Amino acid sequence: MNKNRLDCIGPFQRICKSIATSISEGARDRVLRDTSQMLDGHPCFPLFVRVLNNGNWGSCLRSAFVGLLVLWTPMLAVAQPPPPAPSQASVLGQTVTVPDGSGGTTTATVLEIIPDNNPSTDPDPTAFVRVSDGHTYLVIPVSQSFWNTEPPADGGPHQFTVESTASPGIVNIARVGAAGTNPLATMLTDAEYSANFGTGNTGGAGEMTPSSVGANGVRWVAQGSNGSNGRTGAFFVPPSSGDPGQTPADLIRTNTTTVNTSTNIGVEAGSIGGNGGNGGDSVFSFWSGRPGGTGAAGGIVNVTNAAGVDVVTTGAAHHGIFAYSISGTGGAGGDGILAPGGGTGGGTLRGGSVTVNNLGRIFTNGLAAHGIIATSRSGNGGNGGTQIGLFGSSGSGAAASDGGPVN
């Protein structure tokens, strides 16, 4: 008897001898028929039938099924459970099961684990999980809290608690210390998460000093950087105030260029403080709109027309020398939209001192064309923010300031 024959008969003999219960002829026929359908074509089938004919039939009533498992189990694919959904146990790089947007599910990879930022614990439990399907998932259960990343200088961090489940995929969130709750989807797009939890103001314009020097006119103007606009408030992150503008560096210049122009001012020297950034709006939030930033002071201006240098202009309002310092405008207060109120407008600082020295000659020919004009003044205060809703109040505007000394 060859090895294959022994490999087949051995298991079946052990199965058939395990129980010594006889069965009827009809039962034997059914076993043979059923086994034939299950094992048809398998090399051990003829030997299995021989064991049935020679063995104890009670045990062999089961042996057709048991034998099938013995012979075929290695060839069966075992169904695996799907990957878990995003949770507080998720880890970077893990495959998770997420909705596919059409009522089914798909798989995605965990890209970021976002902690709850509890200032009293380290390490922090997971609050959000960002995955490769373009969504960020809230994974904190009901009654647990998380904290935003607002710095202490702005009153943060603020604590939020998952109060209850409003509906599948929606939870009610409360800010500790404030009344009421707001709904939040547990599956946020990355853009929605960034809008609700992002930090930082939007940048202002950098300082610039436009300059042009030539026979057709000389122009020096220093411009301070504008303050950044405040961040728009979301449910979890309060709006922020506008940043103040920046005062430009002192502008001290001497003109040594002979000017003869009919299209420009002869010599223009100016300093303009940066505008304050607008206060952040508050939209459907616990907070009011934030104040606008302060307009920066104008810088010092000191301009000299050198000895022996002629400045000649022709045309209306084409002054020989025009020197000025103006403070920046205050930023507007942020609007309160379905929020307690609007923010106050930003104030503004003084214009800087202005000094003009003429050691040369100035000739002007035109309506309201003066030889020398020097001025220092304040920019305007910012407007108050609007409040839109049933309750609350708009923000107040800010007053302008004073000019500086002129020599």
ABEGO torsion letter per residue (X at the ends): XBAAAAAAAAAAAAAAAABBBBBBAAAAAAAAAAAAAAABGBAAAAAAAAAAAABBAAAAAAAAAAAAAAAAAAABBBBBBBBBBBBAABBBGBBBBBBAGAGBBBBBBBABBBBAGBAABOBBBBABBBBAAGBBBBABBBGBBBBBABBAAAGOBBBBBBABBABBGBBBBBBBGBBEBBBBBABBBAAAAAAAABBEBBBBBBBBBBBBBBAAEBBBBBBBBBBBBBBBBBAABBBBBBBBBBBBBBBBBBBABBBBBAABBABBBBBBBBBBBBBBBBBGBABBBBBBBBBBBBBBBBBBBBBGBBBBBBEBGBBABBBBBBBBBBBBBBBBBGBABBBBBBBBBBBBBBBBBBABBBBBBEBGBBABBBBBBBBBBBBBBBBBEABEBBBBBBBBBBBBBBX
